[in-house]
Amino acid sequence: MTEEMKKKKESSREQAARPYRRRAPHREGAEQGQETQQGSRARGRGKNESSQEKESRTTAPRRSTRPRKTEMQDQSDLPQVKSARGRGRKKANGPTVKIIPLGGLGQIGMNITAFEYGNDIIVVDCGLAFPDDDMYGVDLVIPDITYLKENESKIRGFFITHGHEDHIGAIPYVLNEINAPIYATRLTMAIIEHKLEEKHMLSKVKRKVVKFGSTITAGQFKVEFIKTNHSIQDAAALAISSPAGTIVHTGDFKVDYTPVFGDPIDLQRFAELGKKGVLALLCDSTNAERSGFTASEKTVGHTIDTIFAEHKTQRLIIATFASNVDRVQQIINSAYKYGRKVVVEGRSMVNIIGIASSLGYLDIPDNTLIDVNDIRNYPDNRICLITTGSQGETMAALSRMANGIHRKVQITPNDVVVFSSHPIPGNEKSVSGIMNELIAKGAEIVNQDVHVSGHACAEDIKLIYSLVKPTYSVPVHGEIKHRMAQGRLAQAVGVPKDHVLMIQTGDVLEINEDFHKVVGKVQTGAVMVDGLGVGDVGNIVLRDRQKLAEDGIIIVAMTMDSASGEIVAGPDLVSRGFVYVRGAEDLMEDARAVLNATVRKCEEDGISDWAEIKNQIKDALSAFVWKQTQRSPMILPIIMEV
């Protein structure tokens, strides 16, 4: 390279003033061959690098050297993030790794992602989603794992980032069909084990508790668990290394410098990985639209203490997420400080508190917890209830209290009900309904400044990008608007526009340092769990349930002579959920007349085929009912043979 060219190149770099220069991703080496603690691996490479290697990295015409933006712009001014499909070179040079999201993109919940290199697959998280309002009767929704079942022999393990339902809830269902070990941190594993025990599967599943900073070898993958913060303890990010490079998956996280329990997020390890080179960053998008930083969990503790101080004569009922052990700890601390006994209500709350306290994640002073049956032995100003139901769940403890059907707790005008949470999108109406019921019974509601998010806001996300310096940004965990917002944040801190990869559930994204392309699509979808049935409720069943819920059903019953084909009894009409029969006698009489006329016409035309008679009845009755009522009830003809 001539001196003039060097000066021009240096000048362009100064003008771009990019915040970081992306380096080649760390390849597999001898230093990754054993389980290791964090820290030492990042430094050796920089010290041993020759001047020739440095020069070649500086002058080589690589994609990673293009100028980047230095200042955060208004997001509307940033270029729109494009799909990864069809971009990049046609063929890859060198080893590649595949990223295959099987759920969690374009929605909140059901997080599960497969990573594939050669004959090895690892799976990160295995969560469920809760049913939409139009999924009548459905209890849970789990991911379609057809791809995993077809490639079961390649699966080396499930690596779990934390213990929330949208990341672990599908494990009992999935591992009932796939034989693979689970790797998770201590509290996360304890919650998983409780789920497996409920399904009588504990002895069937191999499990390994992993410490932060440790690395697990899974085929040609090496997976390191990195300490993060979230609204549940023991949350981890994962550094997933393969011969194609290192991928960092943040899991759900926030940057909390003053956590209630344990250490802050290990930003140093993120920086060390960034120095060595990170191929791709899969980052939590939930709060990407929110500006600033996410507040520390400890700020809620001050608000809770103030609530206790200002309501010394009233009974306190505090609703929060069962899994937020740090929040529960702060409530217990204030209750103990002000001389109140603590009652825990709600099955999931009781389970989580039991697990966390047994592992030492909760410090509960002696004689603080009492049974709900003993609540009558204490005055209101000596009681604090911690309960489930902050999201307005129908059968949660708080909902039953609000509706007056809780067997042990009745709401009185001397109650202060604290909602220590924000409604999850879609739950606002349910939460508002519970609040109205509580207010109608005289309770005081407190819901201001009693919650902080467990997810990173925009500045936290930008910080992680600045430390990790990924070649590619792959926004995950959120609806499309959240992921698009993260894509713009990634561009704002220097990731090239065409390196922000907005893939969809089921896409097979193949990448290495110089290649990125969606090379295929795998089967994905939602499998509905209804009672003990898994997958036996599909779209047709849901459509029937929706029709029944909206317009009801009309049953037509008749009896046919098997020899002559003549109708010997009926037809009779029975309706449910359509109209109140006693209030619509004229309508039902007219409907019977239409039905009788249709049956006579079938007889006159010599129609004796049951299917054809049923179709004639459905068509005639549907047309009549729609004309008279503008409704479309389900019409079910039943023909019995004698």
C-alpha positions as CSV (number, residue, x, y, z in Angstrom):
1,M,0.0,0.0,0.0
2,T,1.4,3.4,-1.0
3,E,2.0,6.2,1.6
4,E,-0.8,8.3,-0.2
5,M,-3.3,5.4,0.1
6,K,-2.5,5.0,3.7
7,K,-3.1,8.7,4.4
8,K,-6.4,8.6,2.6
9,K,-7.5,5.5,4.5
10,E,-6.5,7.1,7.8
11,S,-8.4,10.3,6.9
12,S,-11.6,8.3,6.1
13,R,-11.3,6.6,9.4
14,E,-11.0,9.9,11.3
15,Q,-14.0,11.2,9.5
16,A,-16.1,8.2,10.3
17,A,-14.8,8.2,13.9
18,R,-16.6,4.9,14.5
19,P,-17.0,3.9,18.1
20,Y,-15.3,0.5,17.6
21,R,-13.6,-1.6,15.0
22,R,-15.0,-5.1,14.6
23,R,-12.4,-7.8,14.7
24,A,-12.5,-11.3,13.3
25,P,-14.5,-13.6,15.5
26,H,-12.5,-15.9,17.8
27,R,-12.0,-19.3,16.3
28,E,-11.8,-22.6,18.1
29,G,-8.4,-22.9,19.8
30,A,-6.6,-25.0,22.4
31,E,-7.5,-22.5,25.1
32,Q,-11.2,-23.5,24.8
33,G,-10.6,-27.2,25.3
34,Q,-11.6,-27.3,28.9
35,E,-14.1,-25.8,31.4
36,T,-12.6,-22.4,32.3
37,Q,-13.3,-19.4,34.5
38,Q,-13.7,-16.1,32.8
39,G,-11.0,-13.6,32.2
40,S,-7.7,-15.1,31.0
41,R,-8.7,-16.0,27.5
42,A,-9.3,-12.5,26.2
43,R,-5.8,-11.2,27.0
44,G,-3.5,-13.8,25.5
45,R,-4.4,-13.2,21.9
46,G,-3.6,-9.5,22.0
47,K,-0.2,-10.0,23.6
48,N,0.9,-12.7,21.2
49,E,-0.3,-11.1,17.9
50,S,2.6,-10.3,15.5
51,S,3.1,-7.0,13.8
52,Q,2.5,-8.8,10.5
53,E,-0.9,-10.0,11.7
54,K,-1.8,-6.5,12.9
55,E,-0.8,-5.0,9.5
56,S,-2.8,-7.6,7.6
57,R,-5.8,-7.0,9.7
58,T,-5.5,-3.2,9.2
59,T,-5.0,-3.3,5.4
60,A,-7.1,-6.3,4.3
61,P,-10.2,-5.3,2.3
62,R,-12.8,-6.7,4.7
63,R,-16.4,-5.9,5.3
64,S,-15.7,-5.1,8.9
65,T,-13.7,-1.9,8.1
66,R,-16.5,0.1,6.6
67,P,-17.3,3.5,8.3
68,R,-19.9,3.5,11.0
69,K,-22.1,6.1,12.7
70,T,-20.8,7.7,15.9
71,E,-23.8,9.5,17.4
72,M,-27.3,8.2,18.2
73,Q,-29.7,9.8,15.8
74,D,-33.4,10.0,16.0
75,Q,-34.6,6.5,15.2
76,S,-36.8,7.8,12.4
77,D,-33.7,9.1,10.6
78,L,-32.0,5.7,10.6
79,P,-32.3,3.4,7.6
80,Q,-34.9,0.7,7.9
81,V,-33.6,-2.7,8.9
82,K,-33.7,-5.2,6.0
83,S,-34.4,-8.9,6.0
84,A,-31.4,-11.3,5.9
85,R,-33.1,-13.4,3.2
86,G,-31.0,-13.6,0.1
87,R,-28.3,-11.2,1.2
88,G,-24.5,-12.0,1.4
89,R,-22.4,-14.1,-0.9
90,K,-24.0,-17.0,-2.7
91,K,-21.6,-19.5,-1.1
92,A,-19.7,-19.4,2.1
93,N,-15.9,-19.6,2.4
94,G,-14.9,-21.4,5.5
95,P,-17.0,-22.9,8.3
96,T,-20.5,-21.6,9.0
97,V,-22.9,-21.9,11.8
98,K,-26.7,-21.9,11.5
99,I,-29.1,-20.0,13.7
100,I,-32.7,-21.4,13.6
101,P,-35.3,-19.7,15.8
102,L,-38.2,-22.0,16.5
103,G,-40.2,-19.5,18.5
104,G,-40.0,-16.1,20.2
105,L,-39.7,-13.8,17.2
106,G,-42.6,-11.6,16.5
107,Q,-44.3,-12.4,19.8
108,I,-43.7,-12.3,23.5
109,G,-43.1,-15.8,24.8
110,M,-42.3,-19.3,23.5
111,N,-38.6,-18.5,23.2
112,I,-36.5,-21.4,21.7
113,T,-33.6,-21.2,19.3
114,A,-31.5,-23.9,17.8
115,F,-27.8,-23.5,16.8
116,E,-26.4,-26.0,14.3
117,Y,-22.8,-26.7,13.3
118,G,-22.1,-29.8,11.3
119,N,-23.7,-32.8,13.1
120,D,-24.2,-30.9,16.4
121,I,-27.2,-28.9,17.6
122,I,-27.7,-27.1,20.8
123,V,-31.0,-25.5,21.9
124,V,-31.2,-22.3,23.9
125,D,-34.3,-22.0,26.1
126,C,-37.6,-23.9,25.7
127,G,-40.5,-21.6,26.7
128,L,-44.2,-21.5,26.4
129,A,-46.7,-18.7,25.5
130,F,-50.0,-18.0,27.1
131,P,-53.1,-18.3,24.8
132,D,-54.7,-15.4,23.0
133,D,-58.2,-14.4,23.9
134,D,-59.6,-16.2,20.9
135,M,-58.0,-19.5,21.8
136,Y,-61.0,-20.8,23.7
137,G,-60.2,-23.5,26.3
138,V,-56.5,-23.6,25.5
139,D,-54.3,-23.6,28.6
140,L,-50.8,-23.1,27.1
141,V,-49.1,-22.8,23.8
142,I,-45.7,-24.5,23.2
143,P,-43.5,-24.5,20.1
144,D,-43.6,-27.0,17.3
145,I,-40.4,-29.0,17.6
146,T,-40.8,-31.1,14.4
147,Y,-37.3,-30.0,13.3
148,L,-35.7,-31.1,16.6
149,K,-37.5,-34.4,16.5
150,E,-36.2,-35.0,13.0
151,N,-32.7,-34.2,14.1
152,E,-32.8,-35.7,17.7
153,S,-29.5,-37.6,17.2
154,K,-27.7,-34.3,16.7
155,I,-29.0,-32.5,19.8
156,R,-26.2,-32.1,22.4
157,G,-28.3,-30.3,25.0
158,F,-30.7,-27.6,26.1
159,F,-29.0,-24.5,27.5
160,I,-31.4,-22.3,29.6
161,T,-30.8,-18.6,30.3
162,H,-33.2,-18.2,33.2
163,G,-36.3,-19.5,35.0
164,H,-39.2,-17.6,33.5
165,E,-42.1,-19.5,31.9
166,D,-41.5,-18.1,28.5
167,H,-38.0,-19.7,28.6
168,I,-38.6,-22.9,30.5
169,G,-42.4,-23.6,30.5
170,A,-42.3,-26.1,27.5
171,I,-39.4,-28.2,28.9
172,P,-41.6,-31.0,30.3
173,Y,-43.5,-31.3,27.0
174,V,-40.5,-31.1,24.8
175,L,-38.3,-33.5,26.8
176,N,-41.1,-36.0,26.9
177,E,-40.3,-36.4,23.2
178,I,-36.6,-35.6,23.0
179,N,-33.8,-37.2,25.0
180,A,-31.2,-34.5,25.7
181,P,-29.5,-33.1,28.8
182,I,-30.4,-29.7,30.4
183,Y,-27.7,-27.1,31.4
184,A,-28.7,-24.2,33.7
185,T,-27.7,-22.1,36.7
186,R,-28.6,-23.1,40.2
187,L,-32.0,-21.4,40.8
188,T,-33.1,-21.9,37.2
189,M,-32.4,-25.6,37.4
190,A,-34.3,-25.9,40.7
191,I,-37.4,-24.4,39.1
192,I,-37.0,-26.7,36.1
193,E,-36.7,-29.7,38.5
194,H,-39.9,-28.8,40.3
195,K,-41.7,-28.8,36.9
196,L,-40.2,-32.1,35.9
197,E,-41.1,-33.6,39.3
198,E,-44.8,-32.5,38.9
199,K,-44.8,-34.4,35.6
200,H,-43.0,-37.4,37.1
201,M,-40.1,-36.9,34.7
202,L,-37.3,-35.9,37.1
203,S,-35.5,-39.3,36.9
204,K,-35.7,-39.4,33.1
205,V,-33.9,-36.1,32.3
206,K,-30.2,-35.6,32.6
207,R,-29.3,-32.3,34.3
208,K,-26.2,-30.3,35.1
209,V,-26.0,-27.1,37.2
210,V,-23.5,-24.7,35.7
211,K,-21.6,-21.9,37.5
212,F,-21.1,-18.5,36.0
213,G,-17.9,-18.3,34.1
214,S,-17.9,-22.0,33.3
215,T,-17.9,-23.5,29.8
216,I,-19.7,-26.6,28.7
217,T,-18.5,-28.6,25.7
218,A,-21.4,-29.9,23.5
219,G,-20.0,-31.5,20.4
220,Q,-18.1,-28.8,18.5
221,F,-19.9,-26.1,20.5
222,K,-18.5,-24.6,23.7
223,V,-21.1,-22.7,25.7
224,E,-20.1,-20.3,28.5
225,F,-22.5,-18.9,31.1
226,I,-22.1,-15.2,31.8
227,K,-23.7,-13.4,34.8
228,T,-26.4,-10.9,33.9
229,N,-29.3,-9.2,35.8
230,H,-33.0,-9.7,35.3
231,S,-36.2,-9.8,37.3
232,I,-35.3,-13.3,38.4
233,Q,-32.0,-14.3,40.0
234,D,-29.4,-16.5,38.3
235,A,-30.1,-15.1,34.8
236,A,-27.3,-15.8,32.3
237,A,-26.1,-14.8,28.9
238,L,-24.5,-17.4,26.7
239,A,-21.3,-17.2,24.7
240,I,-21.7,-19.9,22.1
241,S,-18.4,-20.8,20.3
242,S,-17.9,-23.0,17.3
243,P,-15.3,-23.2,14.5
244,A,-17.3,-20.5,12.7
245,G,-17.0,-18.0,15.5
246,T,-18.5,-16.9,18.8
247,I,-22.2,-16.0,19.1
248,V,-23.4,-14.1,22.2
249,H,-27.0,-14.6,23.3
250,T,-28.0,-12.2,26.1
251,G,-31.1,-14.0,27.2
252,D,-33.5,-11.6,29.1
253,F,-31.3,-9.0,30.8
254,K,-30.9,-5.6,32.3
255,V,-27.8,-3.7,33.5
256,D,-28.2,-3.4,37.3
257,Y,-25.1,-2.0,39.1
258,T,-26.8,-2.4,42.5
259,P,-28.8,-5.7,42.5
260,V,-30.6,-6.8,45.6
261,F,-28.9,-10.2,45.6
262,G,-25.7,-11.3,44.0
263,D,-23.3,-9.6,41.7
264,P,-23.9,-7.0,38.9
265,I,-23.9,-8.0,35.3
266,D,-20.4,-9.2,34.2
267,L,-19.7,-6.3,31.7
268,Q,-16.0,-7.1,31.8
269,R,-16.6,-10.5,30.3
270,F,-18.7,-9.0,27.5
271,A,-15.9,-6.6,26.8
272,E,-13.3,-9.5,26.8
273,L,-15.4,-11.4,24.3
274,G,-15.7,-8.2,22.2
275,K,-11.9,-7.8,22.1
276,K,-11.5,-11.4,20.9
277,G,-14.2,-11.0,18.2
278,V,-17.9,-11.9,18.3
279,L,-19.6,-13.1,15.2
280,A,-23.2,-12.3,16.2
281,L,-25.1,-10.8,19.0
282,L,-28.7,-12.1,19.8
283,C,-30.0,-9.4,22.1
284,D,-33.2,-8.9,24.2
285,S,-35.4,-6.5,22.3
286,T,-38.3,-6.1,24.8
287,N,-37.5,-2.5,25.9
288,A,-35.6,-1.4,22.8
289,E,-38.3,1.3,22.2
290,R,-37.7,2.8,25.7
291,S,-35.1,5.5,25.9
292,G,-32.5,5.8,28.7
293,F,-31.4,3.1,31.2
294,T,-33.5,0.6,33.1
295,A,-33.7,1.5,36.8
296,S,-32.1,-0.7,39.5
297,E,-34.4,-3.1,41.4
298,K,-33.3,-1.4,44.6
299,T,-35.2,1.7,43.7
300,V,-38.4,-0.2,44.2
301,G,-37.3,-1.2,47.7
302,H,-37.4,2.5,48.8
303,T,-40.9,2.9,47.4
304,I,-42.1,-0.3,49.2
305,D,-40.6,1.0,52.5
306,T,-42.4,4.3,52.1
307,I,-45.7,2.4,51.5
308,F,-45.2,0.5,54.8
309,A,-44.4,3.7,56.6
310,E,-47.5,5.6,55.3
311,H,-50.0,2.8,56.0
312,K,-49.2,1.7,59.5
313,T,-52.8,1.1,60.5
314,Q,-54.0,-0.8,57.4
315,R,-53.6,-4.3,56.1
316,L,-51.2,-4.5,53.1
317,I,-51.8,-6.8,50.2
318,I,-49.0,-6.7,47.6
319,A,-49.3,-8.4,44.2
320,T,-46.2,-9.1,42.2
321,F,-44.7,-11.7,39.9
322,A,-44.0,-14.9,41.7
323,S,-40.6,-15.3,40.1
324,N,-39.3,-11.9,41.1
325,V,-37.4,-13.1,44.2
326,D,-35.6,-9.8,44.7
327,R,-38.9,-8.0,44.9
328,V,-40.3,-10.5,47.4
329,Q,-37.1,-10.1,49.5
330,Q,-37.6,-6.3,49.7
331,I,-41.2,-6.8,50.7
332,I,-40.2,-9.2,53.4
333,N,-37.5,-6.8,54.6
334,S,-40.0,-4.0,55.0
335,A,-42.6,-6.2,56.7
336,Y,-40.0,-7.4,59.2
337,K,-38.8,-3.8,59.8
338,Y,-42.4,-2.6,60.6
339,G,-43.3,-5.6,62.7
340,R,-45.7,-7.3,60.2
341,K,-46.2,-11.0,59.7
342,V,-46.1,-12.2,56.0
343,V,-48.7,-14.5,54.4
344,V,-47.9,-15.9,51.0
345,E,-50.8,-16.7,48.7
346,G,-50.9,-18.3,45.3
347,R,-49.5,-21.6,44.2
348,S,-46.7,-20.3,42.1
349,M,-45.7,-17.8,44.7
350,V,-45.5,-20.5,47.4
351,N,-43.5,-22.8,45.1
352,I,-40.9,-20.1,44.1
353,I,-40.5,-18.8,47.6
354,G,-40.0,-22.3,48.9
355,I,-37.4,-23.1,46.3
356,A,-35.5,-19.8,46.6
357,S,-35.4,-19.9,50.4
358,S,-34.1,-23.5,50.4
359,L,-31.2,-22.5,48.1
360,G,-30.4,-19.4,50.2
361,Y,-31.6,-16.8,47.6
362,L,-34.2,-15.5,50.1
363,D,-33.4,-14.4,53.6
364,I,-36.6,-14.8,55.7
365,P,-36.3,-13.9,59.4
366,D,-37.6,-16.5,61.9
367,N,-41.3,-16.3,62.8
368,T,-42.0,-13.9,59.9
369,L,-44.0,-16.2,57.7
370,I,-47.4,-17.4,58.9
371,D,-50.1,-19.6,57.4
372,V,-53.1,-18.0,55.8
373,N,-55.3,-19.8,58.4
374,D,-53.6,-17.8,61.1
375,I,-54.4,-14.5,59.6
376,R,-57.4,-14.0,62.0
377,N,-55.0,-14.1,65.0
378,Y,-53.4,-10.8,64.1
379,P,-54.8,-7.3,63.6
380,D,-54.7,-5.7,60.2
381,N,-51.7,-3.5,61.0
382,R,-49.6,-6.7,61.7
383,I,-50.3,-8.4,58.4
384,C,-48.8,-8.2,54.9
385,L,-50.0,-10.6,52.2
386,I,-47.8,-11.3,49.2
387,T,-49.9,-12.7,46.4
388,T,-50.1,-13.7,42.8
389,G,-52.5,-12.0,40.4
390,S,-50.8,-8.8,39.4
391,Q,-51.7,-9.4,35.8
392,G,-55.4,-10.0,36.5
393,E,-55.3,-13.7,36.0
394,T,-58.8,-15.2,36.5
395,M,-57.9,-17.9,39.0
396,A,-55.0,-16.1,40.8
397,A,-55.3,-15.4,44.5
398,L,-55.8,-11.7,44.1
399,S,-58.6,-12.2,41.5
400,R,-60.4,-14.5,43.9
401,M,-60.1,-12.0,46.7
402,A,-61.4,-9.2,44.4
403,N,-64.4,-11.3,43.4
404,G,-65.2,-12.4,46.9
405,I,-64.5,-16.1,46.3
406,H,-61.3,-16.5,48.3
407,R,-61.9,-18.9,51.1
408,K,-59.6,-17.3,53.6
409,V,-59.2,-13.6,52.7
410,Q,-62.0,-11.1,52.3
411,I,-61.3,-7.5,51.1
412,T,-62.3,-4.7,53.5
413,P,-62.1,-0.9,53.4
414,N,-59.0,-1.2,55.6
415,D,-57.0,-2.9,52.9
416,V,-54.3,-1.3,50.8
417,V,-53.6,-3.3,47.6
418,V,-50.3,-2.6,46.0
419,F,-49.7,-3.6,42.3
420,S,-45.9,-4.1,42.2
421,S,-45.9,-4.7,38.4
422,H,-46.8,-3.2,35.1
423,P,-49.5,-4.9,33.0
424,I,-48.1,-7.1,30.3
425,P,-49.4,-5.9,26.9
426,G,-52.8,-7.5,26.4
427,N,-53.5,-7.7,30.2
428,E,-54.5,-4.1,30.7
429,K,-58.3,-4.8,30.7
430,S,-58.0,-7.7,33.1
431,V,-55.9,-5.7,35.5
432,S,-58.3,-2.7,35.3
433,G,-61.2,-5.0,36.1
434,I,-59.5,-6.4,39.2
435,M,-58.7,-2.9,40.4
436,N,-62.3,-1.8,39.9
437,E,-63.6,-4.8,41.9
438,L,-61.2,-4.0,44.7
439,I,-62.1,-0.3,44.8
440,A,-65.8,-1.3,44.8
441,K,-65.1,-3.2,48.0
442,G,-63.5,-0.1,49.6
443,A,-59.8,-1.0,49.2
444,E,-57.2,1.6,48.4
445,I,-55.1,0.9,45.3
446,V,-51.4,1.8,45.0
447,N,-49.6,1.2,41.7
448,Q,-47.3,4.1,41.1
449,D,-43.5,3.7,41.2
450,V,-43.7,0.2,42.6
451,H,-42.1,-1.6,39.7
452,V,-39.0,-1.5,37.5
453,S,-38.5,-3.5,34.3
454,G,-36.3,-6.5,34.1
455,H,-35.4,-5.7,30.5
456,A,-32.7,-3.5,29.1
457,C,-33.7,-0.1,27.7
458,A,-32.1,1.6,24.7
459,E,-28.9,2.9,26.4
460,D,-28.3,-0.5,28.1
461,I,-28.6,-2.2,24.7
462,K,-26.2,0.2,23.1
463,L,-23.8,-0.4,26.0
464,I,-23.8,-4.2,25.3
465,Y,-23.3,-3.6,21.6
466,S,-20.4,-1.2,22.3
467,L,-18.7,-3.9,24.5
468,V,-19.4,-6.9,22.3
469,K,-18.7,-5.3,18.9
470,P,-20.5,-8.0,16.9
471,T,-20.1,-8.6,13.2
472,Y,-23.9,-9.2,13.0
473,S,-26.8,-8.0,15.0
474,V,-29.7,-10.5,15.3
475,P,-32.5,-8.9,17.4
476,V,-34.5,-11.4,19.3
477,H,-37.2,-11.7,22.0
478,G,-39.9,-9.3,21.1
479,E,-42.5,-8.3,18.6
480,I,-41.4,-6.9,15.2
481,K,-41.6,-3.3,16.4
482,H,-39.3,-4.1,19.4
483,R,-36.8,-6.0,17.2
484,M,-36.8,-3.2,14.5
485,A,-36.1,-0.7,17.3
486,Q,-33.1,-2.7,18.4
487,G,-31.9,-3.0,14.8
488,R,-31.8,0.8,14.7
489,L,-29.9,1.0,17.9
490,A,-27.4,-1.5,16.6
491,Q,-26.9,0.7,13.5
492,A,-26.6,3.8,15.7
493,V,-23.5,2.3,17.5
494,G,-21.9,1.1,14.3
495,V,-23.3,-2.2,13.0
496,P,-23.6,-1.8,9.2
497,K,-27.2,-1.7,8.0
498,D,-26.8,-4.9,6.0
499,H,-25.4,-6.7,9.0
500,V,-28.6,-6.2,11.0
501,L,-30.4,-9.5,10.3
502,M,-34.1,-9.4,10.9
503,I,-34.9,-13.1,10.6
504,Q,-38.3,-14.8,11.2
505,T,-39.3,-17.8,13.2
506,G,-38.3,-20.9,11.2
507,D,-35.6,-19.2,9.1
508,V,-32.3,-21.1,8.8
509,L,-29.7,-18.3,9.0
510,E,-26.3,-19.4,7.9
511,I,-23.4,-17.1,8.8
512,N,-19.7,-16.7,9.2
513,E,-17.5,-13.6,9.2
514,D,-18.0,-12.9,5.4
515,F,-21.3,-14.7,4.7
516,H,-24.9,-14.3,5.8
517,K,-27.9,-15.7,4.2
518,V,-31.3,-17.4,5.0
519,V,-30.7,-20.7,3.3
520,G,-33.9,-22.5,4.2
521,K,-37.0,-22.7,6.3
522,V,-38.1,-25.3,8.9
523,Q,-41.5,-26.3,10.2
524,T,-42.6,-24.1,13.1
525,G,-45.8,-23.1,14.7
526,A,-47.9,-23.2,17.9
527,V,-48.9,-26.5,19.6
528,M,-51.9,-26.0,21.9
529,V,-52.2,-27.7,25.3
530,D,-55.7,-28.2,26.5
531,G,-55.9,-30.2,29.7
532,L,-54.0,-33.4,29.2
533,G,-54.1,-33.1,25.4
534,V,-51.0,-31.8,23.6
535,G,-51.5,-30.9,20.0
536,D,-55.0,-32.3,19.6
537,V,-56.5,-28.8,19.4
538,G,-55.8,-27.3,16.0
539,N,-57.1,-24.4,14.0
540,I,-60.3,-26.2,13.0
541,V,-61.2,-26.9,16.6
542,L,-60.4,-23.4,17.6
543,R,-62.6,-22.1,14.8
544,D,-65.5,-24.3,16.0
545,R,-65.0,-23.0,19.5
546,Q,-65.0,-19.4,18.3
547,K,-68.1,-20.0,16.3
548,L,-69.8,-21.6,19.3
549,A,-68.8,-18.7,21.6
550,E,-69.9,-16.0,19.1
551,D,-73.2,-17.4,17.8
552,G,-74.1,-20.6,19.6
553,I,-75.3,-23.8,18.1
554,I,-78.6,-25.3,16.7
555,I,-78.9,-29.1,16.8
556,V,-81.3,-30.7,14.4
557,A,-82.3,-34.3,15.5
558,M,-84.3,-36.8,13.5
559,T,-84.8,-40.6,13.1
560,M,-84.8,-42.4,9.8
561,D,-86.1,-45.9,8.9
562,S,-83.1,-47.9,7.6
563,A,-85.3,-49.9,5.2
564,S,-87.5,-47.3,3.6
565,G,-85.3,-44.2,4.1
566,E,-88.3,-42.4,5.5
567,I,-88.1,-40.0,8.5
568,V,-90.1,-41.6,11.3
569,A,-89.4,-39.1,14.1
570,G,-88.5,-35.4,14.1
571,P,-87.0,-33.3,13.0
572,D,-86.6,-31.5,16.3
573,L,-84.6,-28.3,17.0
574,V,-82.5,-27.6,20.1
575,S,-80.4,-24.5,20.5
576,R,-77.7,-23.4,22.9
577,G,-76.1,-20.0,23.0
578,F,-78.1,-18.8,20.0
579,V,-81.4,-17.3,21.4
580,Y,-83.3,-17.7,24.6
581,V,-86.0,-20.1,23.3
582,R,-88.8,-18.8,25.5
583,G,-88.2,-15.3,24.3
584,A,-88.0,-16.2,20.6
585,E,-90.8,-18.7,20.2
586,D,-91.9,-17.3,16.9
587,L,-88.4,-17.5,15.4
588,M,-88.0,-21.1,16.5
589,E,-91.5,-22.0,15.0
590,D,-90.5,-20.4,11.7
591,A,-87.2,-22.3,11.8
592,R,-89.1,-25.6,12.3
593,A,-91.3,-24.8,9.4
594,V,-88.2,-24.2,7.2
595,L,-86.7,-27.5,8.5
596,N,-89.9,-29.5,7.8
597,A,-90.1,-28.1,4.3
598,T,-86.5,-29.0,3.6
599,V,-87.0,-32.6,4.8
600,R,-90.2,-33.0,2.7
601,K,-88.4,-31.7,-0.3
602,C,-85.6,-34.3,0.3
603,E,-88.3,-37.0,0.5
604,E,-90.0,-35.8,-2.7
605,D,-86.7,-35.7,-4.6
606,G,-85.8,-39.2,-3.4
607,I,-82.8,-38.1,-1.5
608,S,-81.9,-40.8,1.1
609,D,-78.1,-40.2,1.5
610,W,-77.5,-38.9,5.0
611,A,-74.7,-36.6,4.0
612,E,-76.8,-34.9,1.3
613,I,-79.8,-34.5,3.7
614,K,-77.5,-32.9,6.3
615,N,-76.1,-30.5,3.8
616,Q,-79.6,-29.5,2.6
617,I,-80.7,-28.9,6.2
618,K,-77.6,-26.8,7.0
619,D,-77.9,-24.7,3.9
620,A,-81.6,-24.0,4.3
621,L,-81.5,-23.3,8.0
622,S,-78.3,-21.2,7.8
623,A,-79.9,-18.9,5.1
624,F,-83.1,-18.5,7.2
625,V,-81.3,-17.7,10.4
626,W,-79.0,-15.2,8.8
627,K,-81.9,-13.5,7.1
628,Q,-83.8,-13.2,10.4
629,T,-81.0,-12.5,12.9
630,Q,-77.8,-11.7,11.0
631,R,-76.1,-14.5,13.0
632,S,-74.3,-17.6,11.9
633,P,-74.7,-20.3,14.6
634,M,-73.2,-23.7,14.1
635,I,-75.8,-26.0,12.7
636,L,-75.4,-29.7,13.6
637,P,-77.8,-32.2,12.0
638,I,-78.0,-35.5,13.8
639,I,-79.7,-38.5,12.0
640,M,-80.4,-41.7,13.9
641,E,-81.2,-44.9,12.1
642,V,-83.8,-47.5,13.3
